[in-house]
Amino acid sequence: MENLILYIEDITSQAFRKRERTFNEYDMIVFCHLRWDFVYQRPQHVISRLSEERKVLFVEEPIGLPKDGEDRVEFIEIGPRLHVLKPRVSGIEEISEILADWLPQKSVPLAWFYSAAFLPVINRLEFDRIIYDCMDELSLFKGAPQSLINMESKLMAVADIVFTGGKSLYESKVKMHQRVFCFPSSVDEAHFAQASNGIAIPKDIAAIRGPIVGYFGVIDERIDLDLLENVARMAPESSFVLVGPVVKINEDELPRLENIHYLGMKSYRELPGYLKAFDITMMPFALNDATKFISPTKTLEYMAAGKPIISTKIKDVVRDYSHCIHLVEDADQFTDTIDEIINSSKTHHAAYKKILKDTSWDATAAKMKSLINELYA
């Protein structure tokens, strides 16, 4: 009887290991500097759509060494074909060791990089094809190591295809690789169009008096805090609302005035409700190294809600949307533009619709899939 129990336990254990092995076999591994549960943006939009056809493991940057009783990795199942791995290690190099133990397969068909900081994994793992989706010039961001430039050069040397998240980035990278394709920011139009229907306005913004000039997204070194403060002082009758996490800057640096409100990070699902409460939307970006190549996704998201937009003169915004966005250079122009919008019935809805007609994350992902398939032809 004892032998029979041991035999059954052994068979059960083998079956579990077999299921676990199958569970860990992936068609694509994504290496990303952004957390999956952070602000929902390009990586989540693109990768969730690619996972409809491929089994994907999304690997994040290290989250620090495990505490007592914690596992070395945190594993999250987003969907049947999309899993997220959060490694608790001290550095990128150790991610290779975790994956070598985690993956039963000798090689992975496709590696997808959002940051060149993950380059060391190439030395330990085998990939049939490599794609670099460059959504930002990370080397110019606050706190970025100088070595990131060298690592990006090496990544581009081994990449089969390079995608860029904007036209300025494309112009920067096209000289470095033979197969560079520009895929600017896209939009889930139906999601943000909810802001123009009967969706409820969240309680924490409903209590703020209008007119509301609003922003959602990451609040970091790319935001011109001096501009924000000066405009808020010059337009005390308006409320300035920022929805999103504060990253890489100290909260003590944020301007604190009665008509500036920081509502913190909200889920992607909640954003249309906040957008509905905005009378005017803003992109108060500083013109610095960190914004030199950006193509803000929120531009199209604001358009999908039919909201007037005020922006500083970001290169890609000026190039593509100057005919339907209010562009400003300083606090005086910003304040005057707020008054102009409030006192005018003119809208840019027709121009918005024309732009949005040819822009969607579904279309972007479909074109990317086609290029990926060509790699295996």
C-alpha positions as CSV (number, residue, x, y, z in Angstrom):
1,M,0.0,0.0,0.0
2,E,2.8,2.4,0.9
3,N,4.5,1.7,-2.4
4,L,1.3,2.4,-4.2
5,I,0.9,5.7,-2.5
6,L,4.5,6.6,-3.4
7,Y,3.9,5.7,-7.0
8,I,0.7,7.8,-7.2
9,E,2.6,10.7,-5.6
10,D,5.4,10.3,-8.1
11,I,3.0,10.3,-11.1
12,T,1.2,13.3,-9.7
13,S,4.5,15.1,-9.3
14,Q,5.6,14.3,-12.8
15,A,2.2,15.5,-14.1
16,F,2.6,18.8,-12.2
17,R,6.2,19.3,-13.6
18,K,4.9,18.6,-17.1
19,R,2.1,21.2,-16.7
20,E,4.6,23.7,-15.2
21,R,7.0,23.1,-18.1
22,T,4.3,23.7,-20.7
23,F,3.1,26.7,-18.7
24,N,6.6,28.3,-19.0
25,E,7.2,27.8,-22.7
26,Y,6.9,31.2,-24.4
27,D,6.8,32.4,-28.0
28,M,8.1,35.9,-26.9
29,I,9.8,37.5,-23.9
30,V,9.4,41.2,-23.4
31,F,12.0,43.2,-21.4
32,C,10.5,46.4,-20.2
33,H,11.6,49.3,-17.9
34,L,8.0,50.1,-17.1
35,R,5.8,48.1,-14.7
36,W,2.8,46.4,-16.2
37,D,0.6,47.8,-13.5
38,F,2.0,51.3,-13.9
39,V,0.5,53.9,-16.2
40,Y,-1.2,52.1,-19.1
41,Q,0.6,53.1,-22.2
42,R,2.5,51.8,-25.3
43,P,3.9,48.5,-23.9
44,Q,0.5,47.4,-22.5
45,H,-1.4,48.4,-25.6
46,V,1.0,46.7,-28.0
47,I,1.9,43.6,-26.0
48,S,-1.6,42.7,-25.0
49,R,-2.6,42.7,-28.6
50,L,0.4,40.6,-29.7
51,S,-0.4,38.1,-27.0
52,E,-3.6,37.2,-28.9
53,E,-1.4,35.1,-31.2
54,R,1.8,34.5,-29.2
55,K,2.4,33.3,-25.6
56,V,4.2,36.2,-23.9
57,L,6.3,36.6,-20.8
58,F,6.6,40.3,-19.8
59,V,9.7,40.8,-17.7
60,E,10.1,43.9,-15.6
61,E,13.1,45.6,-14.1
62,P,14.2,44.3,-10.7
63,I,12.1,45.3,-7.8
64,G,14.8,44.8,-5.2
65,L,16.0,41.8,-3.2
66,P,13.3,39.6,-1.6
67,K,12.4,40.1,2.1
68,D,12.3,37.2,4.5
69,G,9.7,34.7,3.3
70,E,9.3,36.2,-0.1
71,D,10.0,34.3,-3.4
72,R,12.7,35.5,-5.7
73,V,10.1,36.2,-8.4
74,E,6.5,37.4,-8.4
75,F,4.4,35.9,-11.2
76,I,1.2,37.4,-12.4
77,E,-1.2,35.9,-15.0
78,I,-2.7,38.7,-17.0
79,G,-4.4,36.4,-19.4
80,P,-4.0,32.8,-20.8
81,R,-1.2,34.0,-23.1
82,L,0.2,36.9,-21.2
83,H,2.2,36.6,-18.0
84,V,4.2,39.1,-16.0
85,L,7.4,38.3,-14.1
86,K,8.6,40.7,-11.4
87,P,12.2,39.6,-10.4
88,R,13.4,40.3,-6.9
89,V,17.1,40.6,-7.6
90,S,19.8,43.2,-7.2
91,G,20.5,43.8,-10.9
92,I,19.7,43.0,-14.5
93,E,22.4,40.4,-14.8
94,E,20.6,38.2,-12.3
95,I,17.4,38.2,-14.4
96,S,19.2,35.9,-16.8
97,E,19.8,33.3,-14.1
98,I,16.2,33.4,-13.1
99,L,15.0,33.0,-16.6
100,A,17.5,30.2,-17.3
101,D,15.9,28.3,-14.4
102,W,12.3,29.4,-15.2
103,L,12.3,28.5,-18.9
104,P,12.4,24.9,-20.0
105,Q,13.2,25.7,-23.6
106,K,16.7,26.1,-24.9
107,S,15.8,29.1,-27.1
108,V,13.0,31.6,-27.3
109,P,11.6,32.5,-30.8
110,L,11.4,36.2,-30.1
111,A,12.8,38.8,-27.7
112,W,11.2,42.2,-27.5
113,F,13.2,45.0,-25.8
114,Y,11.8,48.3,-24.5
115,S,15.1,49.2,-22.9
116,A,18.7,48.5,-23.7
117,A,19.4,48.2,-20.0
118,F,18.4,44.5,-20.4
119,L,21.2,43.8,-22.9
120,P,23.1,41.4,-20.6
121,V,20.3,38.8,-20.9
122,I,21.4,38.3,-24.6
123,N,24.7,36.7,-23.3
124,R,22.9,34.0,-21.3
125,L,19.7,33.3,-23.3
126,E,19.2,32.3,-26.9
127,F,16.7,34.2,-29.1
128,D,15.8,33.4,-32.7
129,R,14.8,37.0,-33.4
130,I,15.2,40.3,-31.6
131,I,13.1,43.4,-31.8
132,Y,13.8,46.8,-30.2
133,D,10.8,49.0,-29.7
134,C,12.2,52.3,-28.8
135,M,9.5,54.4,-27.2
136,D,11.7,57.0,-25.6
137,E,15.3,58.3,-25.6
138,L,15.9,56.8,-22.2
139,S,19.5,57.9,-22.1
140,L,18.3,61.5,-21.8
141,F,16.0,60.8,-18.8
142,K,16.8,61.9,-15.3
143,G,19.2,59.5,-13.6
144,A,19.9,57.5,-16.7
145,P,23.4,55.9,-16.7
146,Q,25.9,57.0,-19.4
147,S,26.4,53.3,-20.2
148,L,22.9,53.2,-21.6
149,I,24.0,54.8,-24.8
150,N,26.6,52.1,-25.4
151,M,24.2,49.4,-24.6
152,E,21.7,50.7,-27.0
153,S,24.3,50.7,-29.8
154,K,25.0,47.1,-29.1
155,L,21.3,46.2,-28.9
156,M,20.6,47.8,-32.3
157,A,23.6,45.9,-33.8
158,V,21.9,42.6,-32.9
159,A,18.2,43.6,-33.4
160,D,16.4,42.3,-36.5
161,I,13.9,45.2,-36.5
162,V,13.7,48.5,-34.7
163,F,10.4,50.3,-34.0
164,T,10.2,53.9,-32.8
165,G,7.5,55.6,-30.9
166,G,7.6,58.9,-32.8
167,K,8.9,60.7,-35.9
168,S,11.7,62.5,-34.0
169,L,12.9,59.2,-32.6
170,Y,12.7,57.6,-36.1
171,E,14.9,60.4,-37.5
172,S,17.4,59.7,-34.7
173,K,17.6,55.9,-35.1
174,V,17.1,55.4,-38.9
175,K,20.8,56.1,-39.4
176,M,21.8,53.4,-37.0
177,H,19.9,50.4,-38.5
178,Q,18.8,49.2,-41.9
179,R,15.3,48.2,-40.7
180,V,13.8,51.0,-38.7
181,F,10.0,51.5,-38.7
182,C,8.1,54.5,-37.3
183,F,5.0,53.6,-35.2
184,P,4.0,56.9,-33.4
185,S,1.6,57.0,-30.5
186,S,-1.8,55.5,-31.2
187,V,-5.1,55.6,-29.3
188,D,-8.0,53.4,-28.1
189,E,-10.5,55.9,-29.4
190,A,-13.6,54.2,-28.1
191,H,-12.2,54.1,-24.5
192,F,-11.6,57.8,-24.3
193,A,-14.7,58.8,-26.3
194,Q,-16.6,57.7,-23.2
195,A,-15.7,61.1,-21.8
196,S,-18.2,62.7,-24.2
197,N,-21.2,60.5,-23.1
198,G,-23.0,59.8,-19.8
199,I,-20.0,58.4,-17.9
200,A,-19.9,59.5,-14.2
201,I,-17.3,62.1,-13.0
202,P,-15.3,60.8,-10.1
203,K,-16.0,62.3,-6.7
204,D,-12.5,63.7,-6.0
205,I,-12.6,65.9,-9.1
206,A,-16.4,66.6,-9.1
207,A,-15.8,68.8,-6.0
208,I,-13.2,71.0,-7.8
209,R,-14.6,74.2,-9.2
210,G,-14.3,74.9,-12.9
211,P,-13.1,75.7,-15.4
212,I,-10.7,72.8,-15.0
213,V,-7.5,72.7,-17.0
214,G,-6.4,69.0,-16.7
215,Y,-3.5,66.7,-17.4
216,F,-3.1,63.0,-16.9
217,G,0.1,61.0,-17.1
218,V,3.4,60.7,-15.3
219,I,4.6,63.8,-13.4
220,D,8.3,63.9,-13.7
221,E,11.2,66.0,-15.0
222,R,9.4,66.4,-18.3
223,I,6.7,68.7,-16.7
224,D,7.5,72.4,-16.7
225,L,6.7,73.0,-13.0
226,D,7.6,76.7,-13.2
227,L,5.2,77.2,-16.1
228,L,2.5,75.4,-14.2
229,E,3.0,77.6,-11.1
230,N,3.1,80.8,-13.1
231,V,0.0,80.0,-15.1
232,A,-1.9,79.0,-11.9
233,R,-1.0,82.3,-10.3
234,M,-2.1,84.3,-13.4
235,A,-5.4,82.4,-13.8
236,P,-6.7,82.1,-10.2
237,E,-10.2,81.6,-11.4
238,S,-9.2,78.3,-13.1
239,S,-8.4,75.0,-11.4
240,F,-5.3,73.0,-12.6
241,V,-5.7,69.3,-12.1
242,L,-2.9,66.7,-12.6
243,V,-3.8,63.0,-12.5
244,G,-0.9,60.6,-12.3
245,P,2.1,59.4,-10.3
246,V,5.0,61.6,-9.3
247,V,8.2,59.9,-10.5
248,K,11.9,60.7,-10.3
249,I,11.3,64.1,-8.7
250,N,10.6,65.0,-5.1
251,E,7.1,65.9,-4.2
252,D,8.5,68.9,-2.4
253,E,9.3,70.3,-5.9
254,L,5.7,70.4,-6.9
255,P,4.1,73.9,-6.9
256,R,1.5,74.2,-4.1
257,L,-1.3,76.7,-4.8
258,E,-5.0,76.6,-3.9
259,N,-6.0,76.1,-7.5
260,I,-3.5,73.3,-8.3
261,H,-4.7,69.8,-7.5
262,Y,-2.7,66.5,-7.6
263,L,-5.1,63.6,-7.6
264,G,-2.6,60.8,-7.8
265,M,-2.4,57.7,-10.0
266,K,-5.7,56.4,-11.4
267,S,-6.4,53.2,-13.4
268,Y,-6.7,53.2,-17.2
269,R,-10.3,52.4,-16.8
270,E,-10.9,55.5,-14.6
271,L,-9.3,58.0,-16.9
272,P,-12.3,58.8,-19.2
273,G,-14.2,59.9,-16.1
274,Y,-11.5,62.4,-15.2
275,L,-11.2,63.5,-18.8
276,K,-14.9,64.3,-18.8
277,A,-14.4,66.7,-16.0
278,F,-11.6,68.6,-17.8
279,D,-12.9,71.7,-19.6
280,I,-9.4,72.1,-21.2
281,T,-6.6,69.6,-21.5
282,M,-2.9,70.5,-21.2
283,M,0.5,69.2,-22.0
284,P,2.8,71.6,-20.0
285,F,6.0,69.9,-21.0
286,A,9.4,71.5,-20.5
287,L,11.6,71.8,-23.5
288,N,14.6,69.8,-22.3
289,D,16.6,66.7,-23.2
290,A,14.0,64.4,-21.7
291,T,11.3,65.8,-24.1
292,K,13.4,66.1,-27.2
293,F,12.1,63.0,-28.8
294,I,8.7,62.4,-27.1
295,S,5.5,61.8,-29.0
296,P,2.8,62.1,-26.2
297,T,0.1,59.4,-26.4
298,K,-2.2,61.7,-24.4
299,T,-2.5,64.0,-27.4
300,L,-4.7,61.5,-29.2
301,E,-6.5,60.5,-26.0
302,Y,-7.5,64.1,-25.4
303,M,-8.7,64.3,-29.0
304,A,-10.8,61.2,-28.7
305,A,-12.7,63.0,-25.9
306,G,-13.1,66.1,-28.1
307,K,-11.3,68.4,-25.6
308,P,-9.4,71.6,-26.5
309,I,-5.7,71.1,-26.0
310,I,-3.0,73.5,-24.9
311,S,0.6,72.3,-25.3
312,T,4.1,73.6,-25.2
313,K,6.0,73.3,-28.5
314,I,7.1,69.7,-28.4
315,K,8.6,68.9,-31.8
316,D,6.3,66.0,-32.8
317,V,3.3,67.8,-31.5
318,V,4.1,71.0,-33.5
319,R,4.9,69.0,-36.6
320,D,1.7,66.9,-36.6
321,Y,-1.0,68.8,-34.8
322,S,-0.2,72.5,-34.9
323,H,-3.4,73.1,-37.0
324,C,-5.7,71.9,-34.2
325,I,-3.8,72.4,-30.9
326,H,-3.2,75.6,-29.1
327,L,0.6,76.0,-28.9
328,V,2.2,78.2,-26.2
329,E,5.7,79.3,-25.2
330,D,5.2,80.9,-21.9
331,A,2.8,81.6,-19.0
332,D,1.3,84.8,-20.7
333,Q,0.4,82.8,-23.8
334,F,-0.9,79.9,-21.8
335,T,-3.2,82.2,-19.7
336,D,-4.4,84.1,-22.8
337,T,-5.2,80.8,-24.5
338,I,-7.3,79.6,-21.5
339,D,-9.4,82.8,-21.8
340,E,-9.6,82.4,-25.6
341,I,-10.9,78.9,-25.3
342,I,-13.4,79.7,-22.6
343,N,-14.8,82.7,-24.5
344,S,-15.0,81.0,-27.9
345,S,-17.4,78.4,-29.3
346,K,-14.8,77.2,-31.9
347,T,-13.8,73.6,-31.8
348,H,-11.4,71.4,-33.7
349,H,-13.6,68.3,-33.7
350,A,-13.5,67.9,-37.5
351,A,-9.7,67.9,-37.5
352,Y,-9.6,65.5,-34.5
353,K,-11.9,63.0,-36.3
354,K,-9.7,63.1,-39.4
355,I,-6.6,62.4,-37.3
356,L,-8.2,59.6,-35.3
357,K,-9.6,57.9,-38.3
358,D,-6.2,56.5,-39.3
359,T,-4.9,56.0,-35.8
360,S,-5.5,53.1,-33.5
361,W,-3.5,50.6,-31.4
362,D,-5.3,47.8,-33.3
363,A,-3.9,49.1,-36.6
364,T,-0.4,49.6,-35.1
365,A,-0.3,46.1,-33.6
366,A,-1.5,44.6,-36.9
367,K,1.3,46.3,-38.9
368,M,3.9,45.2,-36.3
369,K,2.6,41.6,-36.5
370,S,3.0,41.7,-40.3
371,L,6.6,42.8,-40.0
372,I,7.3,40.1,-37.3
373,N,5.8,37.4,-39.5
374,E,8.2,38.5,-42.3
375,L,11.1,37.6,-40.1
376,Y,10.1,34.0,-40.1
377,A,9.1,33.8,-43.8
